[in-house]
Amino acid sequence: MRILVVEDDAGIASGLRTNLQQRGYAVDVCDGVAGAWAALRAERFDAVLLDLGLRDGDGSEVLRRLRASPAATAGAQAAAALPDPATPVLILTARDHVTERIAGLDQGADDYLVKPFNVDELEARLRAMLRRATGRATPTLRHADIELDPGARTVHQGGQAVDMSPREFSVLWVLMDARGRVLSRQQIEERLYSWDVAIESNAIEVYIHHLRRKLGSACIQTMRGVGYFMPQEKP
């Protein structure tokens, strides 16, 4: 999952990047309103961690512009160049007055966490936001006899634990989260890699091969010339 951190304190931003990367997230960092808006226009993010006191303005401006984005109603070609207004946003700020928390939530934030914060709590809130964004009520993802737990970072098939590398786990998480939809190699890469990571041309194909070997060849299907998908289960 790909996260945008908008934070002008270099120490906090670096700490967030390191901690979230160690937990399997792809993390990009911006330190201001202008950079954040440019990033949101250029890439798709699964969630945004947003500071309010930024070097070139208030983070609430990023939130306001994001929620006002017409991407949801624009044509497909226009929408591809605009941020998704439904992108989950968690405000991270030192502003701890209740009226400020209420204002942030009323402006469209999905959650609000006051600095200093515990990274474990932050990630739990992040997982909850991602879960709500996909309409899931339970923390685990299930497909046939495969069960993936994002919090524990475990995969079980038929009740038996399946050993996964961090990147294999991330690819499976992306595909299970989007089950029923075909994702191109580029779409999968965009969910897994931050700006500063070099990507080998066949990396996704290699991870798909490993997952099929571990979980069965039928678990991930290929739509030739388009991409990969896990078929939607029939009710």
C-alpha positions as CSV (number, residue, x, y, z in Angstrom):
1,M,0.0,0.0,0.0
2,R,1.3,3.4,-0.9
3,I,1.2,6.3,1.6
4,L,1.9,10.0,1.2
5,V,3.3,11.7,4.2
6,V,2.9,15.5,4.2
7,E,5.2,16.7,7.0
8,D,7.7,19.6,7.2
9,D,9.6,18.4,10.2
10,A,12.4,16.3,8.6
11,G,12.9,14.2,11.7
12,I,9.3,13.2,12.0
13,A,9.0,12.6,8.3
14,S,12.1,10.4,8.3
15,G,10.9,8.5,11.3
16,L,7.5,7.9,9.7
17,R,9.0,6.8,6.4
18,T,11.4,4.3,8.1
19,N,8.7,2.9,10.4
20,L,6.1,2.5,7.7
21,Q,8.5,1.0,5.2
22,Q,9.6,-1.5,7.8
23,R,5.9,-2.5,8.1
24,G,5.6,-3.1,4.4
25,Y,4.2,0.3,3.1
26,A,5.6,2.3,0.2
27,V,6.1,5.8,1.5
28,D,6.6,9.2,-0.3
29,V,7.2,12.4,1.6
30,C,6.3,16.0,0.8
31,D,7.0,19.0,3.1
32,G,4.5,21.5,1.9
33,V,1.1,22.3,0.4
34,A,2.4,22.8,-3.1
35,G,4.4,19.6,-3.1
36,A,1.5,17.6,-1.6
37,W,-0.9,18.8,-4.3
38,A,1.5,18.1,-7.1
39,A,2.1,14.5,-5.7
40,L,-1.7,13.9,-5.4
41,R,-2.1,15.0,-9.0
42,A,0.7,12.8,-10.3
43,E,0.1,9.6,-8.4
44,R,-2.6,7.5,-6.7
45,F,-2.1,7.0,-3.0
46,D,-4.0,4.6,-0.7
47,A,-3.9,7.2,2.2
48,V,-2.4,10.5,3.2
49,L,-0.9,11.4,6.6
50,L,-1.2,15.1,6.8
51,D,0.4,17.7,9.1
52,L,-1.4,21.0,9.4
53,G,1.4,23.4,10.1
54,L,3.4,23.3,6.9
55,R,6.2,25.5,5.6
56,D,4.2,27.1,2.8
57,G,0.7,27.1,4.3
58,D,-1.9,25.1,6.3
59,G,-2.4,21.4,5.6
60,S,-6.1,21.9,5.7
61,E,-5.8,23.6,2.2
62,V,-4.6,20.2,0.9
63,L,-7.6,18.5,2.5
64,R,-10.0,21.1,1.2
65,R,-8.7,20.9,-2.4
66,L,-8.7,17.1,-2.3
67,R,-12.2,16.8,-1.1
68,A,-13.3,19.4,-3.7
69,S,-11.6,17.5,-6.6
70,P,-14.1,16.7,-9.4
71,A,-12.3,13.4,-10.2
72,A,-15.3,11.4,-9.1
73,T,-17.6,13.0,-11.6
74,A,-15.2,13.9,-14.4
75,G,-14.8,11.8,-17.6
76,A,-12.4,8.9,-17.4
77,Q,-9.6,10.7,-19.3
78,A,-9.9,13.8,-17.2
79,A,-10.3,11.9,-13.9
80,A,-7.0,10.0,-14.5
81,A,-5.1,13.3,-14.1
82,L,-7.0,14.4,-11.0
83,P,-6.7,13.2,-7.3
84,D,-9.2,10.8,-6.0
85,P,-11.4,12.9,-3.6
86,A,-12.2,9.8,-1.6
87,T,-8.5,9.2,-0.7
88,P,-8.4,8.5,3.1
89,V,-6.7,11.3,5.1
90,L,-5.3,11.1,8.7
91,I,-4.4,14.4,10.2
92,L,-1.2,14.3,12.3
93,T,-0.7,17.5,14.2
94,A,0.4,19.1,17.4
95,R,-2.9,21.1,17.5
96,D,-4.7,19.3,20.3
97,H,-7.7,21.6,21.1
98,V,-11.0,19.8,20.7
99,T,-12.4,22.6,18.4
100,E,-9.4,22.0,16.1
101,R,-10.0,18.3,16.1
102,I,-13.7,18.8,15.3
103,A,-12.8,21.3,12.5
104,G,-10.4,18.8,10.9
105,L,-12.9,16.0,10.9
106,D,-15.7,18.3,9.6
107,Q,-13.4,19.4,6.8
108,G,-13.2,15.8,5.5
109,A,-10.4,14.1,7.5
110,D,-11.1,10.4,8.2
111,D,-9.1,10.5,11.4
112,Y,-7.1,12.9,13.6
113,L,-4.1,12.0,15.8
114,V,-2.2,14.4,18.0
115,K,1.6,14.5,18.2
116,P,3.4,12.9,19.9
117,F,1.9,9.6,18.9
118,N,2.6,5.9,19.2
119,V,3.6,4.4,15.8
120,D,1.6,1.2,16.6
121,E,-1.5,3.2,17.2
122,L,-0.9,5.2,14.0
123,E,-0.6,2.1,11.9
124,A,-3.7,0.6,13.5
125,R,-5.6,3.8,12.6
126,L,-4.1,3.6,9.1
127,R,-5.3,0.0,8.6
128,A,-8.8,1.0,9.9
129,M,-8.9,3.8,7.3
130,L,-7.9,1.5,4.5
131,R,-10.4,-1.1,5.6
132,R,-13.2,1.5,5.6
133,A,-12.2,2.8,2.3
134,T,-12.7,-0.6,0.7
135,G,-16.0,-1.2,2.6
136,R,-14.6,-4.1,4.7
137,A,-15.9,-4.5,8.3
138,T,-13.3,-7.2,9.3
139,P,-9.5,-6.6,9.5
140,T,-8.7,-9.7,7.5
141,L,-9.1,-10.3,3.8
142,R,-10.4,-13.6,2.5
143,H,-10.5,-15.3,-0.9
144,A,-11.5,-18.9,-1.2
145,D,-9.3,-20.7,1.4
146,I,-6.7,-17.9,1.6
147,E,-6.8,-15.5,4.5
148,L,-4.5,-12.4,4.8
149,D,-4.1,-10.4,8.0
150,P,-2.6,-6.9,7.3
151,G,-2.0,-6.2,11.0
152,A,-0.2,-9.4,11.8
153,R,1.2,-9.6,8.2
154,T,0.4,-13.2,8.0
155,V,-1.1,-15.4,5.2
156,H,-3.0,-18.7,5.8
157,Q,-4.3,-21.1,3.3
158,G,-6.7,-23.8,4.5
159,G,-5.7,-22.9,8.0
160,Q,-2.0,-23.4,7.4
161,A,0.5,-20.6,7.6
162,V,2.2,-19.7,4.3
163,D,5.6,-18.2,4.4
164,M,5.8,-14.9,2.4
165,S,8.6,-12.4,1.6
166,P,7.5,-8.8,2.4
167,R,7.1,-8.0,-1.3
168,E,5.1,-11.1,-2.0
169,F,2.8,-10.3,0.9
170,S,2.4,-6.7,-0.5
171,V,1.5,-7.9,-4.0
172,L,-1.0,-10.4,-2.6
173,W,-2.5,-7.7,-0.4
174,V,-3.0,-5.4,-3.3
175,L,-4.6,-8.1,-5.4
176,M,-6.9,-9.4,-2.7
177,D,-7.9,-5.8,-1.8
178,A,-8.9,-5.3,-5.5
179,R,-10.3,-8.8,-6.1
180,G,-12.6,-9.0,-9.0
181,R,-10.8,-6.1,-10.8
182,V,-7.9,-6.4,-13.2
183,L,-4.8,-4.5,-12.3
184,S,-2.1,-3.7,-14.8
185,R,1.5,-4.2,-13.9
186,Q,1.9,-0.4,-13.7
187,Q,-1.1,-0.1,-11.3
188,I,0.4,-2.8,-9.0
189,E,3.8,-1.1,-9.1
190,E,2.3,2.3,-8.2
191,R,0.8,0.7,-5.1
192,L,4.0,-0.9,-4.0
193,Y,6.9,1.4,-4.8
194,S,7.7,5.0,-3.8
195,W,9.5,7.5,-6.0
196,D,13.0,6.7,-5.0
197,V,12.8,2.9,-5.6
198,A,14.3,1.4,-8.8
199,I,11.9,-1.2,-10.2
200,E,13.1,-4.2,-12.3
201,S,11.1,-4.6,-15.5
202,N,9.9,-8.1,-14.6
203,A,9.6,-7.7,-10.8
204,I,5.8,-8.1,-10.6
205,E,5.8,-11.1,-12.9
206,V,8.4,-12.8,-10.6
207,Y,6.3,-12.1,-7.5
208,I,3.1,-13.4,-9.2
209,H,5.0,-16.6,-10.2
210,H,6.1,-17.1,-6.5
211,L,2.6,-16.5,-5.2
212,R,1.1,-19.0,-7.7
213,R,3.7,-21.6,-6.7
214,K,2.9,-21.1,-3.0
215,L,-0.9,-20.7,-3.2
216,G,-1.9,-22.6,-6.4
217,S,-1.8,-21.5,-10.0
218,A,-5.5,-20.7,-10.1
219,C,-5.5,-18.1,-7.3
220,I,-4.2,-15.3,-9.5
221,Q,-5.4,-15.1,-13.1
222,T,-4.0,-13.3,-16.1
223,M,-5.9,-11.2,-18.6
224,R,-3.5,-11.3,-21.5
225,G,-2.3,-7.8,-22.5
226,V,-4.1,-6.2,-19.5
227,G,-3.0,-7.5,-16.1
228,Y,-3.7,-9.7,-13.2
229,F,-6.7,-10.3,-11.0
230,M,-8.1,-12.6,-8.3
231,P,-11.6,-13.5,-9.5
232,Q,-14.6,-12.3,-7.5
233,E,-16.1,-15.2,-5.6
234,K,-19.7,-16.1,-6.4
235,P,-22.2,-15.6,-3.5
